[in-house]
Amino acid sequence: MLQFVSKETLLTSSTCYRLSPVNMEVEDHHIFARAMEREIPASFAYSFKNCLISNRVILSKRRVFFNLTESYQKFSKRDRLVWWLNLLQILIKKVYIIDQGIWVYRLGCGGYFHWMTEALPQLLALGKKVQGRQVLIPQFYQDKPYIGNSLRFLGVEPVYLEDDVAYRVNDLIVPDLLAPSGNYNESTIQRLRTRMTQKFNGNEPNRLIYISRKKRNKRIILNEEEVIQTIDKFGFEIIYFEDYSFEEQIKIASECKIMVSIHGAGLTNMLFMKAGGGVLEIRRRGDSHNNCYFSLASALRLAYYYQFCEGDHQDTHIANLNVDVALLENNIAKMVVPA
């Protein structure tokens, strides 16, 4: 059964000091205060031998079971019994052998933001340890093309693990997250940008893009027609990223000088912008928790602007917003022609 082999340091602990928003107002200081400086703990890579994987769980002969949908956590006796019974049913069918594997999956990391800013940096931090190993991905992630495509950009071919099948992995590496969600190891996230955009390093970026969520059913801008009329004065393009392939999204963002968007996954594509560009995030007023894009812009050395707006819900993840277009025009003017 599973044997713990080693625990190796990926990155030592560090402190991130964020660049302040360019258009910071005194009354908004409390929104960003806790994010201005953040301790990033050390991260490690765990090596195991003879792992039995079933339904996204690494099974151990000891008390600790490693639940790959959460993190490394202990299960109750009842939980372990359920997993073992489930495993026995699967083992009757067949066990597939994988020689060398890597596991970066965690619960929720399949979303675009979390995959790009958490899972991929883990692989990058492993360096040469990735060579010759298969990156193991749950089968249900096949319906997210950006997962496979992004791995291929890094020269890795994913292996999708079927449900209700047992796998024995002779040699498995499971890396930590490099930073708490919404935070980043700056050197690694910058190296990821370089790796993902190297084939598009051509002309100096000059595109101004507005990312619309109009085709979504939540977190949209209620007066978007007014917003579009306003940004049209500056020559912005309206982009629906869901209409483009992963590679096309990288190309668009790598050519982007200024990106404007409501808080949402589309803003993750600032990852592909060159340092020195600018980002304007349209946010729900009073939200001091969701500073992930502020922190990402700082890590990527992008000028970060924000605009708070009234929402129709207290939950940022579902709130639709009304934008003050006069203020928006003023903010964009500052970005297009900085003082």
N, C-alpha and C positions, 0 to 999 in steps of 0.2 A: 504494500500500500504506500501511499504518499510519504516521501522522505524529504524533510527540509534540508537543503544543502548549504545555502549561504544567503547572507544579506549584505548587499554591496551598496555603497553610497553613490547615488546618481548625481545629486547636487547638494552642496552644503547650504546651510541656512543663510539667509540674506535679508536685507531690508530694502524695500522699494520706497522711493520718494517720488511722488507723482507731480507732474507739472500742473499748475492751476489752470482751470478753464480760462480762456483768453478774455471772455466777456463776464467774468465773475462779478456778481453784485454782492455788496456787503451783507445784505439780508439773506443771501443764499449760502453763506459760508458754512452754516451748520449742515447743509445737505452733503457737502463734500468732505467735511472735517475728518471723519473717521477713515476716509479712503485716501487721504493725502499721504499717509505713511503707513506701511503695512509690513509686518514681520512675515517672511516666507520661511516656513520650517524646512529642514533638510528632507530630501526624498531618497527613497531606496528602491533597489530592484531585488526581488526575492526569487531565489532559484529553488526548484523542486525536482525530484526524480519520481518516476513511476506514479504520475497523477492519473486519477480516474475522474473524468469529467462527465457529468450528466445533468441535463437541464440547467446549465449555467452554474453548477456547483462543483467545487473541488472537494473530494471526499478524503478525509484523513482517518487513520486508525486511532488517532488520539482524540482528546476531547474537543479540539478546535476544528471546526468545519469552516471552510472558506467559501462564503457565498459571493459568487462573482457578480451578482446583481446589486450588491451593496458595497461592501468593502470587506476587510478581514474582520469577521465578527463571530462570536460564539452562538451556537444554537442550543436550544433546550433539548432535553432527552426526547421529548415528543417529536420535535422537529427532526432530530437525527433519525428516529425510527421511521418517520414518514419518508425521508429521503432514501433510506436504505431499502425500504419496501418498494419504492418506485424504481430504484436502481436494479433490484433483483428482477423485476418484471422486464426491464430493458435488457439485462445481461442474457436472458434466455434467448434473445434474438441474435445479437452479434455485437462484438466489440471491435472497433476500428483502432488501428495503431497509428499514432503520429509520433515521429521521432523527436523533432525539436519544434517547440511552439512558443508563442508570445501571446499573452492575454492583456488587453488594455481596456476591455469593456467594463463599465460600471452602470448602475441603474441611472437612466436619464441621459447617458452620454451619447445616445444616438441622435439627439437633436442637433441641428446644424451648428449652433454656437458651441455646444459642449464638445461635440466631436472635433471641431476644428481647433479649439483653444485648449482642450484638455487631453484627448486621446492622441492626436497627432504629435503634440510636443513630447508626450511620453516616449513614443517611438524614436523621435529625433534624439532624445537624451540618452537612449540606449546605445547610440552610435554603432560601432562595428558588431555589437552583439546581435543586431537584427539580421546580419548576413547569414544566409543558409537556414533561417528559421521561417516558419509559417505563422502568419498573424491570424489567430483564431477568432472568428466572429459568429455570433448567433445567427441562425438561418433567417430569422425574421427581419434582419437588417438588409436582406437582398432587395427589399423594396425602397431602399434609400440609396440611389445611384451614387451620390456624392461620397459615400463611405468607400466603396470599391475604387472609384475614380481618384479620390484623394490619396489612397494608399498606393495606387499605381504611379501617381506623380512622385512619390517618394521611392519608387522602384521596388514596391512590395506587392505581391499578389495575395489577396485575402483567401482564406479557407473558411467557408461557411459550414458551421456545424449543424447537422440535422437535428430536429427535435426527436425525442424518444429514441435516441441512439447513444450508446456509451462509447467513450473514447479514452484510450489509455495513451497518455503523453509521456514519453520516456524522459524528456528534459523540457521543463517549462519555466519561463521567466514571467513574473508578474510585477510590473513596475508600479510604484506609487504615482498618484497625481503629483505634479511638480509644484503645485500651489493650490490653496483653497479655491473653490470655484469662484470665478469672477476676478481672480488675481492671476499673475503670470510671472514666470521667470523671464525677465526681459531679454536676456541674451538668447534664450532658446526660442522665444516667440519671434524675435528678429531673424534668427537663422531659418525658421520655418518660412517666413515671408520670402527670404532669398531663394530657398529651394523651390517653392511653389511658383514663383514668378520668373525664374531664370530664362525661360524660353520667350518671355514677353518684354525683356529689357531692351526696348528700342528707343522710341522718341520720348522726349520729356512729356510727362502727363499734362493734359490741358482740358480734359473733359469735365464738365460740371454736371453731376447727376443727382436726380431726386428719386429715391426708392419709394415706390407706391405699394401699399398693402390693400389697394382697392379690391383686389380679387380674393382677399381673405374674408373671414366672417367675424373677426375680432381684431381689436387694437388697430382700428382704422382712423383716419382723419375725417371728421364729419363734414367739414367745409373744404374738402380737397379741391374743388373747382376753383375756389378763391385762392387757395395756396398755389395752384398751378398757374393761374393768371399772374400771380405775384412773381414767382420764380422765373416765369417765361421772359420777364423783362431783362434778366441777366443771362439768358441763353442756356438754361438748364434743359437737359434731356430727362424725359420721364421713363424710368426703368422698372419693369416688372421682372425681378430676377427669376421667378419661377418659370418664365418663358425661355430661359437660356440654359444650355448645358453647363456643367461644372466648369469646363475649360473656358467657355465663353464668359462666364462670370468672372473668372480670374483675369481674363484679358480686359474686360470692361473696367474692372476696379484698378488694374495696373495702369490704365490710361487716365484715371480719374485724378483731378486736382482738388475738387471739393465734392464732398458727399453729404447729402441732406436726407434724413429719414426719421420717422417716428421710431421709438424704442422697439426693436425687433430683430429677428435673425438676419435680415438683410444687411444690417450694420456690421455683422461679422466680417463682411467682405472688405472692410477697411484693412483687414489683414494683408490684402494684396496691393494696397496703395504704397507709393514711395514715401519715405520720410520727408517731411516738409509740407505735406498736403494738409487739408483742413476737413474737419467733420463737424456737422451740426446735428445734434440729437434733440428731437422733439419729445419732451417728457411730460408725464403727469405731474401736476403741481403737488408739492409736498412729499414726493417719493425720495426718501434719503437712503433707501436700501439698494436699489438697482443701479449701482455705479459701475457695472461691469464694462460698459463701453467707454466710459470716461477713463477707467484704468487701462483698457486696451489701447486707446488712442495715445495715452502717455507712454506706454511701453513701446509703441511703434513710432514714437516721436512725430505724432500728428497733432496739429493745433486743434484743441477741442473747444467747441462752442456748444451752448445748450439754450433751449427755450422751454420754459415751463408753461403748460396749458391746462385749462380746466377739462376734467374728464367726467364721464358719465358713470364711473364706478371707482371704488377705492382700491381695487386690485389692479395694479399696473398691467398685469398680464392679460387682462381682458378689457381694460378701459379704452373707450373710444374718445378722441380728443377734439376740441375746438381750438383752432389756431388763431391767434391775434396776427392777422396778416400785415398790419402796419409794423409791428415789432419784428416780424419775420423779415420783412424787407430791410429794416434797419440792420438786423444781425447779418444778413447775407451781404449787404453792402460793405460791412466791416471785413468780411472774409474775402470778398472779391478785390476790394481796394483797401488793404490793411493800412492803418494809420502809421 
